[in-house]
Amino acid sequence: MKLRYFIMFGLLLAAGVVALSLYRPPMRLMPTPAVFLDGNNNIFSAKPEVSNDPSIELFYATNRLPVGPQDNRLYAVVPGRDMHVGISTIRIGDEATTWDRIYEWSTRAERDDRPYLHLRSMNEQATLEKGEPLSLEAVGWFAEIDAVLEKSRDKDVIVYVHGANTTVERAAGQAAQLRHFTGRDSVVVLFVWPTAENFLRYSRDMLTAFGAAPHLKDLIELLAANTKARNVNVFTYSAGATVGSDALAMLGRDAAQPGTQDPRLGEIYHAAPDADFRQFVDDMRDYAGQADRTTVAVNLNDSALRLSQFVNRASRAGRPDLAELSPEATEWLLQGSRAYGLEVLRVRPENMPDLSRTSHTFWYDDPWVSSDVLMTMLFHLAPDARGLEGGEAPEGTRYWTFMPDYPQRLAGVTARLRAAMIGAEEPMGAPKSQAGR
């Protein structure tokens, strides 16, 4: 009898694991970044014309295999040969959700019952075939990016690279946060790489990540060559860092050759990077000199990366073990902050209210971290100018972190930004204040 109950329990547990592995709800609108909670900073002041629009449009590129009509594409979990580009539409909430309610969610501190971000359509506009001239449709897609840049105060493009086990809808929801909470004033290009959308197939995702890296490299080069973007910023999350790190290393090696195109890399931001630590450092050595700054945001208690480390049998860049590095790589890493603009952001949940100790999703779940992300991307402020505190680990690694008095520090940061921008007649949300650069 006991054996029977044990078998039944095992079957129920297995069924639960399978159900959880297949359950991928849409993203919810993230908690309002702390920078917008003091009552003086309106995220929509830079572009008041976005009022009453519950939809967010994102540019996208993908090497997934396309399925269905071109004006309402679906993309399979398997890779295709070419890269496809277009415009996706994401709606905040359901059809009955009013703009006034969205505005409240976007400007107030409440965290509960936040709306889902629903992917409404993927309108594919062109196929980019490697080694072939751009089609008229592809030229038109880059021209649309320029048209949005022309109307935006932020003249950079942000390329967002999602993590493993992620549906297209969740990836779009994550990227849409960057578009929405910059007051719709930043141009965001979502790079959708093939994932199995099932954590039981995680190992396969890590293989397809390397296959997607050359496509991401091509996308960054094409954005630099065919748009008027001042810089191309790259934001990776979780296993997206495996894709992004490999792609950026390729770019860095190419850019080091005489007579090659400048990729115009601006901010590189890796949030909770799920990438082999040793390879990640080797990759940074190839591209760090080409970027304005490289930020690596880590939580040393990250439970997802703890599991990834067990599966991959090597530490992850978001939960690193310096003992794995060669002496040469260790020396480069220790000198990186001084010579190559490398900044380690150590997220310490014990200093931060409401953040889980083992959080992997801190960049969009925590208002302090998301606030820091936006200030980094929009204003390019140095860490001390963003209200962070410097520190040094026992092995000599320099890092920056949030202290418990971060809200008071942030108030001083925003006051200085407002004063600087009033003098420049620029609203909050305009890019690249030089303060603290």
C-alpha positions as CSV (number, residue, x, y, z in Angstrom):
1,M,0.0,0.0,0.0
2,K,2.8,2.4,0.9
3,L,4.5,1.7,-2.4
4,R,1.3,2.5,-4.3
5,Y,1.0,5.8,-2.5
6,F,4.6,6.5,-3.2
7,I,4.1,5.8,-7.0
8,M,1.0,8.0,-7.1
9,F,2.9,10.8,-5.4
10,G,5.7,10.5,-7.9
11,L,3.3,10.6,-10.8
12,L,1.6,13.7,-9.4
13,L,4.9,15.4,-8.8
14,A,6.0,14.6,-12.4
15,A,2.7,15.9,-13.8
16,G,3.2,19.1,-11.8
17,V,6.7,19.6,-13.1
18,V,5.5,19.1,-16.7
19,A,2.6,21.5,-16.2
20,L,4.9,24.1,-14.8
21,S,7.4,23.6,-17.6
22,L,4.6,24.3,-20.2
23,Y,3.0,27.2,-18.3
24,R,4.3,30.5,-19.7
25,P,1.9,33.3,-18.9
26,P,2.5,36.8,-20.5
27,M,4.6,39.3,-18.7
28,R,2.9,41.7,-16.2
29,L,3.7,45.4,-16.3
30,M,6.6,45.8,-14.0
31,P,6.4,47.8,-10.8
32,T,7.0,51.5,-11.5
33,P,10.8,52.3,-11.3
34,A,11.6,54.3,-8.2
35,V,12.8,57.3,-10.2
36,F,9.2,58.0,-11.1
37,L,7.7,57.8,-7.6
38,D,8.6,61.1,-6.1
39,G,5.7,63.0,-7.8
40,N,8.0,65.3,-9.8
41,N,9.0,63.1,-12.7
42,N,6.4,62.2,-15.3
43,I,7.6,59.4,-17.6
44,F,5.4,60.7,-20.4
45,S,6.4,64.3,-20.4
46,A,9.0,63.8,-23.2
47,K,6.3,62.4,-25.5
48,P,2.8,63.6,-24.4
49,E,1.3,62.4,-27.7
50,V,1.5,58.8,-26.4
51,S,-1.4,59.6,-24.0
52,N,-4.5,57.4,-24.4
53,D,-2.5,54.7,-26.3
54,P,-2.6,51.4,-24.5
55,S,-0.5,49.7,-27.2
56,I,3.3,49.6,-27.5
57,E,5.1,49.1,-30.8
58,L,8.5,47.4,-30.9
59,F,10.8,46.7,-33.8
60,Y,11.9,43.1,-33.8
61,A,14.4,40.8,-35.5
62,T,14.4,37.0,-35.3
63,N,16.1,33.9,-36.6
64,R,13.2,31.7,-35.7
65,L,11.4,29.9,-38.5
66,P,8.4,32.0,-39.6
67,V,4.9,30.5,-39.8
68,G,1.6,32.0,-41.1
69,P,0.7,35.2,-42.9
70,Q,3.3,37.9,-43.1
71,D,1.1,40.6,-41.4
72,N,0.4,38.3,-38.4
73,R,3.4,36.0,-38.2
74,L,4.0,33.3,-35.7
75,Y,7.6,32.1,-35.1
76,A,8.5,28.5,-34.3
77,V,10.8,27.3,-31.6
78,V,13.3,26.1,-34.2
79,P,15.9,28.3,-36.0
80,G,15.5,29.3,-39.6
81,R,18.3,30.1,-42.1
82,D,17.6,33.8,-42.4
83,M,16.8,36.8,-40.2
84,H,13.3,38.3,-40.3
85,V,12.4,41.8,-39.2
86,G,9.2,43.7,-38.5
87,I,7.1,45.5,-36.0
88,S,5.3,43.9,-33.1
89,T,2.3,45.3,-31.2
90,I,1.9,44.7,-27.5
91,R,-1.2,45.8,-25.5
92,I,-1.2,46.7,-21.8
93,G,-4.2,44.9,-20.2
94,D,-7.2,43.7,-22.0
95,E,-9.6,45.6,-24.3
96,A,-11.5,47.0,-21.4
97,T,-8.4,48.5,-19.7
98,T,-8.5,52.3,-19.9
99,W,-5.5,54.6,-20.4
100,D,-6.3,56.3,-17.0
101,R,-5.8,53.0,-15.3
102,I,-2.6,52.3,-17.2
103,Y,-1.3,55.7,-16.3
104,E,-1.9,54.9,-12.6
105,W,-0.1,51.6,-12.8
106,S,2.8,53.4,-14.6
107,T,3.3,56.2,-12.1
108,R,2.3,54.8,-8.7
109,A,4.0,52.4,-6.3
110,E,1.2,49.8,-6.1
111,R,2.6,46.3,-7.0
112,D,-0.5,44.1,-6.9
113,D,-2.8,43.2,-9.8
114,R,-0.7,44.7,-12.5
115,P,-1.9,44.0,-16.0
116,Y,-0.6,41.5,-18.4
117,L,1.2,42.6,-21.6
118,H,-0.5,40.8,-24.5
119,L,1.3,40.3,-27.8
120,R,-1.3,41.3,-30.5
121,S,0.6,41.0,-33.7
122,M,4.0,40.4,-35.3
123,N,4.0,42.2,-38.7
124,E,7.0,40.9,-40.6
125,Q,8.3,43.5,-43.1
126,A,11.4,42.0,-44.6
127,T,13.9,39.1,-44.7
128,L,17.6,39.8,-44.3
129,E,19.6,37.3,-46.2
130,K,23.2,37.0,-45.1
131,G,25.6,38.2,-47.8
132,E,22.9,39.7,-49.9
133,P,22.1,43.4,-50.6
134,L,19.2,44.8,-48.6
135,S,15.8,44.5,-50.2
136,L,13.6,47.5,-50.7
137,E,11.5,46.2,-47.8
138,A,14.5,45.9,-45.5
139,V,15.6,49.5,-46.4
140,G,12.1,50.6,-45.5
141,W,12.3,48.9,-42.1
142,F,15.6,50.7,-41.2
143,A,14.0,53.9,-42.5
144,E,11.1,53.4,-40.0
145,I,13.6,53.1,-37.2
146,D,15.1,56.4,-38.3
147,A,11.7,58.0,-38.5
148,V,11.0,57.1,-34.8
149,L,14.5,58.2,-33.8
150,E,13.9,61.6,-35.5
151,K,10.9,62.1,-33.2
152,S,12.7,60.9,-30.0
153,R,15.0,62.7,-27.7
154,D,16.9,59.5,-27.1
155,K,18.9,59.0,-30.2
156,D,20.2,55.6,-29.3
157,V,18.8,52.2,-30.2
158,I,18.4,49.6,-27.5
159,V,18.7,45.9,-28.7
160,Y,17.0,43.6,-26.1
161,V,18.0,39.9,-26.0
162,H,15.7,37.7,-23.8
163,G,16.6,34.5,-21.9
164,A,16.0,30.8,-22.3
165,N,12.7,29.0,-22.0
166,T,10.9,32.1,-23.2
167,T,7.9,32.5,-25.5
168,V,7.8,35.3,-28.1
169,E,5.0,36.9,-26.1
170,R,7.1,37.0,-22.8
171,A,10.2,38.2,-24.7
172,A,8.1,41.0,-26.2
173,G,6.6,41.9,-22.8
174,Q,10.1,42.2,-21.3
175,A,11.3,44.5,-24.1
176,A,8.1,46.5,-24.0
177,Q,9.0,47.5,-20.4
178,L,12.0,49.4,-21.7
179,R,9.9,51.2,-24.4
180,H,7.0,52.0,-22.0
181,F,9.0,53.2,-19.0
182,T,11.2,55.5,-21.0
183,G,8.0,57.4,-21.8
184,R,7.9,55.7,-25.3
185,D,11.0,57.8,-26.1
186,S,13.6,55.1,-26.7
187,V,13.7,53.0,-29.8
188,V,13.8,49.3,-28.8
189,V,14.6,46.4,-31.1
190,L,13.7,43.0,-29.7
191,F,16.0,40.2,-30.8
192,V,14.0,36.9,-30.6
193,W,16.2,33.8,-30.7
194,P,14.9,30.3,-30.8
195,T,14.1,28.8,-27.4
196,A,12.2,25.6,-26.6
197,E,9.8,27.5,-24.3
198,N,10.2,24.7,-21.8
199,F,12.7,24.6,-19.0
200,L,13.1,20.8,-19.4
201,R,14.7,21.6,-22.8
202,Y,17.1,24.2,-21.3
203,S,20.3,22.4,-22.6
204,R,19.0,22.6,-26.1
205,D,18.4,26.4,-25.6
206,M,22.0,26.9,-24.7
207,L,23.0,25.3,-28.0
208,T,20.7,27.4,-30.1
209,A,22.0,30.5,-28.3
210,F,25.4,30.1,-29.9
211,G,23.6,29.5,-33.3
212,A,21.7,32.8,-32.8
213,A,24.8,34.9,-32.0
214,P,26.0,35.5,-35.6
215,H,22.5,36.8,-36.4
216,L,22.6,39.2,-33.5
217,K,26.1,40.3,-34.6
218,D,24.7,41.0,-38.1
219,L,21.7,42.9,-36.7
220,I,24.0,45.2,-34.6
221,E,26.2,45.9,-37.6
222,L,23.2,46.6,-39.9
223,L,21.7,49.0,-37.3
224,A,25.0,50.9,-37.2
225,A,25.4,51.0,-40.9
226,N,21.8,51.7,-42.0
227,T,20.3,54.0,-39.3
228,K,21.2,57.3,-37.8
229,A,21.3,55.9,-34.3
230,R,24.0,57.7,-32.2
231,N,24.8,54.4,-30.5
232,V,23.6,50.8,-30.4
233,N,23.0,49.8,-26.8
234,V,22.7,46.0,-26.1
235,F,20.7,44.8,-23.1
236,T,20.8,41.0,-22.4
237,Y,18.9,39.1,-19.8
238,S,19.7,35.7,-18.3
239,A,20.7,33.2,-21.1
240,G,20.4,36.1,-23.6
241,A,23.9,36.9,-22.3
242,T,25.2,33.8,-24.0
243,V,23.8,35.0,-27.3
244,G,24.9,38.6,-26.7
245,S,28.4,37.9,-25.3
246,D,29.3,35.7,-28.2
247,A,27.9,38.2,-30.7
248,L,29.7,41.1,-29.1
249,A,33.0,39.2,-29.1
250,M,32.6,38.6,-32.9
251,L,31.9,42.3,-33.3
252,G,34.9,43.3,-31.2
253,R,37.3,41.1,-33.1
254,D,36.0,42.4,-36.5
255,A,36.2,46.1,-35.3
256,A,39.8,45.6,-34.3
257,Q,40.8,45.0,-37.9
258,P,41.9,48.0,-39.9
259,G,39.3,49.5,-42.3
260,T,36.3,47.9,-40.6
261,Q,33.1,49.6,-39.7
262,D,32.6,51.1,-36.2
263,P,29.7,49.2,-34.6
264,R,29.0,52.3,-32.5
265,L,28.5,50.3,-29.3
266,G,27.2,52.4,-26.4
267,E,25.9,50.8,-23.2
268,I,26.2,47.1,-22.8
269,Y,24.1,45.8,-20.0
270,H,24.0,42.1,-18.9
271,A,21.3,41.5,-16.2
272,A,21.7,38.2,-14.3
273,P,23.8,36.8,-17.1
274,D,23.5,33.0,-17.6
275,A,26.7,32.5,-19.5
276,D,29.8,30.5,-18.9
277,F,31.9,32.7,-16.7
278,R,35.2,31.9,-18.2
279,Q,34.0,32.4,-21.8
280,F,32.1,35.6,-20.7
281,V,35.3,37.2,-19.5
282,D,37.2,36.1,-22.6
283,D,34.4,37.6,-24.7
284,M,34.6,40.9,-22.8
285,R,38.3,41.2,-23.5
286,D,37.4,41.2,-27.2
287,Y,34.6,43.8,-27.1
288,A,34.9,46.0,-24.0
289,G,37.3,48.4,-25.7
290,Q,34.7,49.0,-28.4
291,A,31.8,49.9,-26.0
292,D,31.3,53.0,-23.9
293,R,30.5,50.9,-20.8
294,T,29.8,47.3,-19.9
295,T,27.6,46.7,-16.8
296,V,27.1,43.3,-15.3
297,A,24.3,43.1,-12.7
298,V,24.5,40.1,-10.4
299,N,22.8,38.6,-7.4
300,L,25.1,36.1,-5.8
301,N,22.1,34.2,-4.3
302,D,20.4,33.9,-7.7
303,S,18.6,30.5,-7.5
304,A,18.1,30.1,-11.3
305,L,21.8,30.6,-11.8
306,R,22.6,28.2,-9.0
307,L,20.6,25.5,-10.9
308,S,22.2,26.5,-14.2
309,Q,25.7,26.1,-12.6
310,F,24.7,22.6,-11.6
311,V,23.5,21.7,-15.1
312,N,26.4,23.3,-16.9
313,R,29.1,22.3,-14.4
314,A,30.6,25.7,-14.5
315,S,29.9,29.0,-12.7
316,R,27.7,31.6,-14.4
317,A,28.7,35.2,-15.2
318,G,25.8,36.3,-12.9
319,R,27.1,34.1,-10.1
320,P,30.8,33.9,-10.8
321,D,33.6,31.9,-9.2
322,L,36.9,33.8,-9.8
323,A,38.8,30.6,-9.0
324,E,37.8,29.3,-12.4
325,L,39.8,32.1,-14.2
326,S,43.4,32.0,-15.3
327,P,45.7,34.4,-13.6
328,E,45.8,36.5,-16.8
329,A,42.0,36.7,-17.1
330,T,41.7,37.5,-13.4
331,E,44.2,40.4,-13.7
332,W,42.2,41.7,-16.8
333,L,39.0,41.5,-14.9
334,L,40.4,43.4,-11.8
335,Q,41.7,46.1,-14.1
336,G,38.6,46.3,-16.3
337,S,36.8,49.0,-14.4
338,R,39.7,51.3,-14.8
339,A,40.7,50.6,-18.3
340,Y,37.6,49.4,-20.2
341,G,34.5,50.9,-18.4
342,L,33.5,47.6,-16.9
343,E,31.1,48.0,-13.9
344,V,29.8,45.2,-11.7
345,L,26.4,46.0,-10.1
346,R,26.0,43.8,-7.0
347,V,22.3,43.4,-6.2
348,R,22.1,42.7,-2.5
349,P,18.5,41.8,-1.5
350,E,19.3,42.2,2.2
351,N,19.6,46.0,1.5
352,M,16.4,46.2,-0.6
353,P,12.8,46.1,0.5
354,D,10.5,43.4,-1.0
355,L,13.2,41.8,-3.2
356,S,13.5,38.0,-2.9
357,R,16.9,36.8,-1.6
358,T,17.2,34.4,-4.6
359,S,15.8,36.7,-7.3
360,H,16.7,36.1,-10.9
361,T,14.2,38.6,-12.3
362,F,15.4,41.6,-10.3
363,W,15.9,43.9,-13.3
364,Y,12.2,44.2,-13.9
365,D,10.8,43.1,-10.6
366,D,12.6,45.6,-8.4
367,P,11.9,49.3,-8.7
368,W,15.4,50.2,-7.5
369,V,17.1,48.1,-10.1
370,S,14.8,49.0,-13.0
371,S,15.3,52.7,-12.1
372,D,19.0,52.3,-12.3
373,V,18.7,50.5,-15.6
374,L,16.7,53.4,-17.1
375,M,19.2,56.0,-15.8
376,T,22.1,54.1,-17.2
377,M,20.4,53.7,-20.6
378,L,18.9,57.2,-20.9
379,F,21.4,59.4,-19.1
380,H,24.7,57.4,-19.2
381,L,25.5,58.4,-15.6
382,A,28.4,57.0,-13.7
383,P,27.4,54.7,-10.8
384,D,28.1,57.2,-8.1
385,A,26.1,59.8,-10.0
386,R,23.2,57.3,-10.0
387,G,23.2,57.0,-6.2
388,L,25.1,53.7,-5.9
389,E,27.8,52.9,-3.3
390,G,31.2,51.5,-4.2
391,G,32.8,48.5,-2.6
392,E,35.5,45.9,-3.0
393,A,35.3,42.2,-2.6
394,P,38.0,40.3,-0.6
395,E,39.6,39.1,-3.9
396,G,39.9,42.7,-5.0
397,T,37.0,43.0,-7.4
398,R,35.4,46.4,-7.4
399,Y,31.6,46.7,-7.5
400,W,28.7,49.0,-7.0
401,T,25.6,48.3,-4.9
402,F,22.3,49.8,-3.5
403,M,22.4,50.9,0.1
404,P,19.3,51.0,2.3
405,D,19.2,54.8,1.9
406,Y,18.9,54.5,-1.9
407,P,15.6,56.4,-2.0
408,Q,17.2,59.4,-0.3
409,R,20.2,59.2,-2.7
410,L,17.9,58.9,-5.7
411,A,16.0,62.0,-4.7
412,G,19.3,64.0,-4.8
413,V,20.1,62.4,-8.2
414,T,16.7,63.4,-9.7
415,A,16.9,66.9,-8.3
416,R,20.3,67.4,-10.0
417,L,19.0,65.9,-13.2
418,R,15.9,68.2,-13.2
419,A,18.1,71.3,-12.5
420,A,20.4,70.3,-15.4
421,M,17.6,69.6,-17.8
422,I,15.6,72.8,-16.9
423,G,18.7,74.7,-17.9
424,A,18.9,72.7,-21.1
425,E,15.1,72.9,-21.5
426,E,14.8,69.1,-21.6
427,P,12.2,67.1,-19.8
428,M,12.9,64.0,-17.7
429,G,13.3,61.2,-20.2
430,A,15.7,63.0,-22.5
431,P,18.9,61.1,-23.0
432,K,22.5,61.6,-22.3
433,S,22.9,64.3,-19.6
434,Q,26.6,64.6,-19.2
435,A,26.4,64.8,-15.4
436,G,28.6,62.2,-13.9
437,R,29.9,60.9,-17.2
